[in-house]
Amino acid sequence: MPKVTRGDASLRNQLGLEPKSTPTTTPEPNNTPIQAKSSGPVKATSEPSIDAKIHLFRSLFKGREDVYSIRWDSKNGRSGYAPACDNEWVTWVCDKPRIKCSDCNNRKLLSINNQAIYRHLSGKKTIGAFAD
């Protein structure tokens, strides 16, 4: 997965978002596809809607729409990305850590959506895209 050359703070500034340490109380966006807005470009000084910010982010970063990854961090300092799974840690469905996700028969991969992008932009989850 390629690294983004822009810093997280720079992208947040361009999108007009608060720094990571500041909690946001903005409601999560709806999960419907976004249509292009005619209100003009998103700038750091403007106050565009959440949907406009997500639209800008989706226009800057392209990848597969049928799956995305979530960053994980272990207690021993290791970290990485794994495909987002709807059944992860679900009792009687997920057999983690006994069975690796790649070998799981109950794997149900999640497709990228506006709510996942909002959680990423607000600092709640770090997600990654898979190249087309």
mmCIF file of the C-alpha atoms, coordinates in Angstrom:
data_MODEL
# 
_entry.id   MODEL 
# 
loop_
_atom_site.group_PDB 
_atom_site.id 
_atom_site.type_symbol 
_atom_site.label_atom_id 
_atom_site.label_alt_id 
_atom_site.label_comp_id 
_atom_site.label_asym_id 
_atom_site.label_entity_id 
_atom_site.label_seq_id 
_atom_site.pdbx_PDB_ins_code 
_atom_site.Cartn_x 
_atom_site.Cartn_y 
_atom_site.Cartn_z 
_atom_site.occupancy 
_atom_site.B_iso_or_equiv 
_atom_site.pdbx_formal_charge 
_atom_site.auth_seq_id 
_atom_site.auth_comp_id 
_atom_site.auth_asym_id 
_atom_site.auth_atom_id 
_atom_site.pdbx_PDB_model_num 
ATOM 1   C CA . MET A 1 1   ? 0.000   0.000   0.000  1.00 0.00 ? 1   MET A CA 1 
ATOM 2   C CA . PRO A 1 2   ? 1.596   3.309   -1.050 1.00 0.00 ? 2   PRO A CA 1 
ATOM 3   C CA . LYS A 1 3   ? 2.174   5.958   1.574  1.00 0.00 ? 3   LYS A CA 1 
ATOM 4   C CA . VAL A 1 4   ? 0.570   9.352   1.189  1.00 0.00 ? 4   VAL A CA 1 
ATOM 5   C CA . THR A 1 5   ? 3.236   11.992  0.733  1.00 0.00 ? 5   THR A CA 1 
ATOM 6   C CA . ARG A 1 6   ? 1.124   14.768  2.245  1.00 0.00 ? 6   ARG A CA 1 
ATOM 7   C CA . GLY A 1 7   ? 1.115   14.922  5.994  1.00 0.00 ? 7   GLY A CA 1 
ATOM 8   C CA . ASP A 1 8   ? -2.069  14.100  7.893  1.00 0.00 ? 8   ASP A CA 1 
ATOM 9   C CA . ALA A 1 9   ? -2.165  17.650  9.283  1.00 0.00 ? 9   ALA A CA 1 
ATOM 10  C CA . SER A 1 10  ? -1.822  19.145  5.795  1.00 0.00 ? 10  SER A CA 1 
ATOM 11  C CA . LEU A 1 11  ? -4.732  17.091  4.459  1.00 0.00 ? 11  LEU A CA 1 
ATOM 12  C CA . ARG A 1 12  ? -6.859  17.909  7.504  1.00 0.00 ? 12  ARG A CA 1 
ATOM 13  C CA . ASN A 1 13  ? -6.074  21.603  6.959  1.00 0.00 ? 13  ASN A CA 1 
ATOM 14  C CA . GLN A 1 14  ? -7.066  21.380  3.282  1.00 0.00 ? 14  GLN A CA 1 
ATOM 15  C CA . LEU A 1 15  ? -10.318 19.663  4.237  1.00 0.00 ? 15  LEU A CA 1 
ATOM 16  C CA . GLY A 1 16  ? -10.978 22.239  6.968  1.00 0.00 ? 16  GLY A CA 1 
ATOM 17  C CA . LEU A 1 17  ? -11.005 19.625  9.737  1.00 0.00 ? 17  LEU A CA 1 
ATOM 18  C CA . GLU A 1 18  ? -9.957  20.006  13.352 1.00 0.00 ? 18  GLU A CA 1 
ATOM 19  C CA . PRO A 1 19  ? -6.575  18.643  14.509 1.00 0.00 ? 19  PRO A CA 1 
ATOM 20  C CA . LYS A 1 20  ? -6.614  14.968  15.522 1.00 0.00 ? 20  LYS A CA 1 
ATOM 21  C CA . SER A 1 21  ? -6.508  15.726  19.245 1.00 0.00 ? 21  SER A CA 1 
ATOM 22  C CA . THR A 1 22  ? -9.714  17.777  19.128 1.00 0.00 ? 22  THR A CA 1 
ATOM 23  C CA . PRO A 1 23  ? -12.825 15.597  19.414 1.00 0.00 ? 23  PRO A CA 1 
ATOM 24  C CA . THR A 1 24  ? -15.551 16.371  16.935 1.00 0.00 ? 24  THR A CA 1 
ATOM 25  C CA . THR A 1 25  ? -19.257 16.276  17.704 1.00 0.00 ? 25  THR A CA 1 
ATOM 26  C CA . THR A 1 26  ? -20.380 16.481  14.089 1.00 0.00 ? 26  THR A CA 1 
ATOM 27  C CA . PRO A 1 27  ? -22.941 13.812  13.173 1.00 0.00 ? 27  PRO A CA 1 
ATOM 28  C CA . GLU A 1 28  ? -21.818 11.040  10.862 1.00 0.00 ? 28  GLU A CA 1 
ATOM 29  C CA . PRO A 1 29  ? -22.825 11.465  7.210  1.00 0.00 ? 29  PRO A CA 1 
ATOM 30  C CA . ASN A 1 30  ? -25.478 9.447   5.501  1.00 0.00 ? 30  ASN A CA 1 
ATOM 31  C CA . ASN A 1 31  ? -24.214 6.553   3.442  1.00 0.00 ? 31  ASN A CA 1 
ATOM 32  C CA . THR A 1 32  ? -25.761 7.537   0.124  1.00 0.00 ? 32  THR A CA 1 
ATOM 33  C CA . PRO A 1 33  ? -23.590 8.269   -2.918 1.00 0.00 ? 33  PRO A CA 1 
ATOM 34  C CA . ILE A 1 34  ? -22.454 11.899  -3.114 1.00 0.00 ? 34  ILE A CA 1 
ATOM 35  C CA . GLN A 1 35  ? -23.400 14.076  -6.045 1.00 0.00 ? 35  GLN A CA 1 
ATOM 36  C CA . ALA A 1 36  ? -21.142 16.944  -7.104 1.00 0.00 ? 36  ALA A CA 1 
ATOM 37  C CA . LYS A 1 37  ? -21.989 20.161  -5.297 1.00 0.00 ? 37  LYS A CA 1 
ATOM 38  C CA . SER A 1 38  ? -22.327 23.471  -7.099 1.00 0.00 ? 38  SER A CA 1 
ATOM 39  C CA . SER A 1 39  ? -21.328 25.497  -4.018 1.00 0.00 ? 39  SER A CA 1 
ATOM 40  C CA . GLY A 1 40  ? -17.704 25.766  -5.129 1.00 0.00 ? 40  GLY A CA 1 
ATOM 41  C CA . PRO A 1 41  ? -14.423 24.197  -4.093 1.00 0.00 ? 41  PRO A CA 1 
ATOM 42  C CA . VAL A 1 42  ? -13.608 23.032  -0.582 1.00 0.00 ? 42  VAL A CA 1 
ATOM 43  C CA . LYS A 1 43  ? -11.029 25.304  1.033  1.00 0.00 ? 43  LYS A CA 1 
ATOM 44  C CA . ALA A 1 44  ? -9.486  25.494  4.492  1.00 0.00 ? 44  ALA A CA 1 
ATOM 45  C CA . THR A 1 45  ? -11.237 28.826  5.068  1.00 0.00 ? 45  THR A CA 1 
ATOM 46  C CA . SER A 1 46  ? -14.660 27.650  3.901  1.00 0.00 ? 46  SER A CA 1 
ATOM 47  C CA . GLU A 1 47  ? -17.166 25.688  5.934  1.00 0.00 ? 47  GLU A CA 1 
ATOM 48  C CA . PRO A 1 48  ? -18.337 22.975  3.536  1.00 0.00 ? 48  PRO A CA 1 
ATOM 49  C CA . SER A 1 49  ? -20.653 20.196  4.594  1.00 0.00 ? 49  SER A CA 1 
ATOM 50  C CA . ILE A 1 50  ? -19.334 16.850  5.780  1.00 0.00 ? 50  ILE A CA 1 
ATOM 51  C CA . ASP A 1 51  ? -20.516 15.315  2.521  1.00 0.00 ? 51  ASP A CA 1 
ATOM 52  C CA . ALA A 1 52  ? -18.511 17.886  0.524  1.00 0.00 ? 52  ALA A CA 1 
ATOM 53  C CA . LYS A 1 53  ? -15.382 17.039  2.528  1.00 0.00 ? 53  LYS A CA 1 
ATOM 54  C CA . ILE A 1 54  ? -15.916 13.331  1.916  1.00 0.00 ? 54  ILE A CA 1 
ATOM 55  C CA . HIS A 1 55  ? -16.482 14.035  -1.784 1.00 0.00 ? 55  HIS A CA 1 
ATOM 56  C CA . LEU A 1 56  ? -13.172 15.922  -1.926 1.00 0.00 ? 56  LEU A CA 1 
ATOM 57  C CA . PHE A 1 57  ? -11.358 13.107  -0.118 1.00 0.00 ? 57  PHE A CA 1 
ATOM 58  C CA . ARG A 1 58  ? -12.822 10.486  -2.473 1.00 0.00 ? 58  ARG A CA 1 
ATOM 59  C CA . SER A 1 59  ? -11.757 12.573  -5.470 1.00 0.00 ? 59  SER A CA 1 
ATOM 60  C CA . LEU A 1 60  ? -8.152  12.733  -4.161 1.00 0.00 ? 60  LEU A CA 1 
ATOM 61  C CA . PHE A 1 61  ? -7.759  9.069   -3.157 1.00 0.00 ? 61  PHE A CA 1 
ATOM 62  C CA . LYS A 1 62  ? -8.914  6.305   -5.464 1.00 0.00 ? 62  LYS A CA 1 
ATOM 63  C CA . GLY A 1 63  ? -8.895  2.566   -4.904 1.00 0.00 ? 63  GLY A CA 1 
ATOM 64  C CA . ARG A 1 64  ? -11.104 -0.488  -4.903 1.00 0.00 ? 64  ARG A CA 1 
ATOM 65  C CA . GLU A 1 65  ? -14.680 0.224   -3.835 1.00 0.00 ? 65  GLU A CA 1 
ATOM 66  C CA . ASP A 1 66  ? -15.515 -3.360  -2.814 1.00 0.00 ? 66  ASP A CA 1 
ATOM 67  C CA . VAL A 1 67  ? -13.057 -3.581  0.100  1.00 0.00 ? 67  VAL A CA 1 
ATOM 68  C CA . TYR A 1 68  ? -10.899 -1.402  2.359  1.00 0.00 ? 68  TYR A CA 1 
ATOM 69  C CA . SER A 1 69  ? -8.424  -2.031  5.155  1.00 0.00 ? 69  SER A CA 1 
ATOM 70  C CA . ILE A 1 70  ? -8.262  -0.991  8.803  1.00 0.00 ? 70  ILE A CA 1 
ATOM 71  C CA . ARG A 1 71  ? -5.027  -0.319  10.688 1.00 0.00 ? 71  ARG A CA 1 
ATOM 72  C CA . TRP A 1 72  ? -4.308  -2.511  13.700 1.00 0.00 ? 72  TRP A CA 1 
ATOM 73  C CA . ASP A 1 73  ? -1.773  -2.117  16.501 1.00 0.00 ? 73  ASP A CA 1 
ATOM 74  C CA . SER A 1 74  ? -0.700  -4.971  18.772 1.00 0.00 ? 74  SER A CA 1 
ATOM 75  C CA . LYS A 1 75  ? 0.367   -4.745  22.399 1.00 0.00 ? 75  LYS A CA 1 
ATOM 76  C CA . ASN A 1 76  ? 3.944   -5.693  21.481 1.00 0.00 ? 76  ASN A CA 1 
ATOM 77  C CA . GLY A 1 77  ? 4.336   -2.704  19.137 1.00 0.00 ? 77  GLY A CA 1 
ATOM 78  C CA . ARG A 1 78  ? 3.575   -4.363  15.804 1.00 0.00 ? 78  ARG A CA 1 
ATOM 79  C CA . SER A 1 79  ? 1.093   -2.751  13.427 1.00 0.00 ? 79  SER A CA 1 
ATOM 80  C CA . GLY A 1 80  ? -0.341  -3.251  9.991  1.00 0.00 ? 80  GLY A CA 1 
ATOM 81  C CA . TYR A 1 81  ? -3.484  -3.211  7.898  1.00 0.00 ? 81  TYR A CA 1 
ATOM 82  C CA . ALA A 1 82  ? -6.121  -5.925  7.482  1.00 0.00 ? 82  ALA A CA 1 
ATOM 83  C CA . PRO A 1 83  ? -9.219  -6.020  5.276  1.00 0.00 ? 83  PRO A CA 1 
ATOM 84  C CA . ALA A 1 84  ? -12.307 -4.711  7.102  1.00 0.00 ? 84  ALA A CA 1 
ATOM 85  C CA . CYS A 1 85  ? -14.559 -7.642  8.019  1.00 0.00 ? 85  CYS A CA 1 
ATOM 86  C CA . ASP A 1 86  ? -18.158 -7.407  9.238  1.00 0.00 ? 86  ASP A CA 1 
ATOM 87  C CA . ASN A 1 87  ? -17.740 -10.596 11.280 1.00 0.00 ? 87  ASN A CA 1 
ATOM 88  C CA . GLU A 1 88  ? -14.508 -9.634  13.049 1.00 0.00 ? 88  GLU A CA 1 
ATOM 89  C CA . TRP A 1 89  ? -14.656 -10.629 16.748 1.00 0.00 ? 89  TRP A CA 1 
ATOM 90  C CA . VAL A 1 90  ? -18.340 -11.669 16.465 1.00 0.00 ? 90  VAL A CA 1 
ATOM 91  C CA . THR A 1 91  ? -18.967 -14.425 19.033 1.00 0.00 ? 91  THR A CA 1 
ATOM 92  C CA . TRP A 1 92  ? -19.431 -17.893 17.510 1.00 0.00 ? 92  TRP A CA 1 
ATOM 93  C CA . VAL A 1 93  ? -18.556 -16.570 14.040 1.00 0.00 ? 93  VAL A CA 1 
ATOM 94  C CA . CYS A 1 94  ? -15.003 -15.222 14.282 1.00 0.00 ? 94  CYS A CA 1 
ATOM 95  C CA . ASP A 1 95  ? -12.312 -17.606 15.500 1.00 0.00 ? 95  ASP A CA 1 
ATOM 96  C CA . LYS A 1 96  ? -9.590  -14.988 15.914 1.00 0.00 ? 96  LYS A CA 1 
ATOM 97  C CA . PRO A 1 97  ? -6.815  -15.415 16.960 1.00 0.00 ? 97  PRO A CA 1 
ATOM 98  C CA . ARG A 1 98  ? -6.971  -19.226 16.551 1.00 0.00 ? 98  ARG A CA 1 
ATOM 99  C CA . ILE A 1 99  ? -7.658  -18.909 12.805 1.00 0.00 ? 99  ILE A CA 1 
ATOM 100 C CA . LYS A 1 100 ? -6.061  -16.229 10.622 1.00 0.00 ? 100 LYS A CA 1 
ATOM 101 C CA . CYS A 1 101 ? -8.478  -13.943 8.784  1.00 0.00 ? 101 CYS A CA 1 
ATOM 102 C CA . SER A 1 102 ? -7.111  -15.078 5.418  1.00 0.00 ? 102 SER A CA 1 
ATOM 103 C CA . ASP A 1 103 ? -8.087  -18.687 6.278  1.00 0.00 ? 103 ASP A CA 1 
ATOM 104 C CA . CYS A 1 104 ? -11.532 -17.890 7.729  1.00 0.00 ? 104 CYS A CA 1 
ATOM 105 C CA . ASN A 1 105 ? -14.657 -19.329 6.063  1.00 0.00 ? 105 ASN A CA 1 
ATOM 106 C CA . ASN A 1 106 ? -16.876 -16.702 7.716  1.00 0.00 ? 106 ASN A CA 1 
ATOM 107 C CA . ARG A 1 107 ? -15.036 -13.715 6.282  1.00 0.00 ? 107 ARG A CA 1 
ATOM 108 C CA . LYS A 1 108 ? -17.435 -10.970 5.134  1.00 0.00 ? 108 LYS A CA 1 
ATOM 109 C CA . LEU A 1 109 ? -15.429 -8.090  3.662  1.00 0.00 ? 109 LEU A CA 1 
ATOM 110 C CA . LEU A 1 110 ? -16.853 -4.588  3.917  1.00 0.00 ? 110 LEU A CA 1 
ATOM 111 C CA . SER A 1 111 ? -16.988 -2.184  0.984  1.00 0.00 ? 111 SER A CA 1 
ATOM 112 C CA . ILE A 1 112 ? -15.807 1.399   1.391  1.00 0.00 ? 112 ILE A CA 1 
ATOM 113 C CA . ASN A 1 113 ? -18.573 3.842   2.291  1.00 0.00 ? 113 ASN A CA 1 
ATOM 114 C CA . ASN A 1 114 ? -18.987 7.434   3.436  1.00 0.00 ? 114 ASN A CA 1 
ATOM 115 C CA . GLN A 1 115 ? -19.216 6.466   7.121  1.00 0.00 ? 115 GLN A CA 1 
ATOM 116 C CA . ALA A 1 116 ? -15.862 4.652   6.991  1.00 0.00 ? 116 ALA A CA 1 
ATOM 117 C CA . ILE A 1 117 ? -14.269 7.685   5.342  1.00 0.00 ? 117 ILE A CA 1 
ATOM 118 C CA . TYR A 1 118 ? -15.835 10.016  7.923  1.00 0.00 ? 118 TYR A CA 1 
ATOM 119 C CA . ARG A 1 119 ? -14.427 7.897   10.783 1.00 0.00 ? 119 ARG A CA 1 
ATOM 120 C CA . HIS A 1 120 ? -11.017 8.071   9.066  1.00 0.00 ? 120 HIS A CA 1 
ATOM 121 C CA . LEU A 1 121 ? -11.136 11.851  8.591  1.00 0.00 ? 121 LEU A CA 1 
ATOM 122 C CA . SER A 1 122 ? -12.311 12.423  12.168 1.00 0.00 ? 122 SER A CA 1 
ATOM 123 C CA . GLY A 1 123 ? -9.448  10.303  13.537 1.00 0.00 ? 123 GLY A CA 1 
ATOM 124 C CA . LYS A 1 124 ? -11.599 7.500   14.951 1.00 0.00 ? 124 LYS A CA 1 
ATOM 125 C CA . LYS A 1 125 ? -10.169 4.794   12.631 1.00 0.00 ? 125 LYS A CA 1 
ATOM 126 C CA . THR A 1 126 ? -7.262  4.697   10.219 1.00 0.00 ? 126 THR A CA 1 
ATOM 127 C CA . ILE A 1 127 ? -8.224  3.077   6.948  1.00 0.00 ? 127 ILE A CA 1 
ATOM 128 C CA . GLY A 1 128 ? -6.389  2.244   3.748  1.00 0.00 ? 128 GLY A CA 1 
ATOM 129 C CA . ALA A 1 129 ? -7.376  1.585   0.172  1.00 0.00 ? 129 ALA A CA 1 
ATOM 130 C CA . PHE A 1 130 ? -6.455  -1.309  -2.063 1.00 0.00 ? 130 PHE A CA 1 
ATOM 131 C CA . ALA A 1 131 ? -5.230  -0.366  -5.532 1.00 0.00 ? 131 ALA A CA 1 
ATOM 132 C CA . ASP A 1 132 ? -7.503  -1.125  -8.477 1.00 0.00 ? 132 ASP A CA 1 
# 
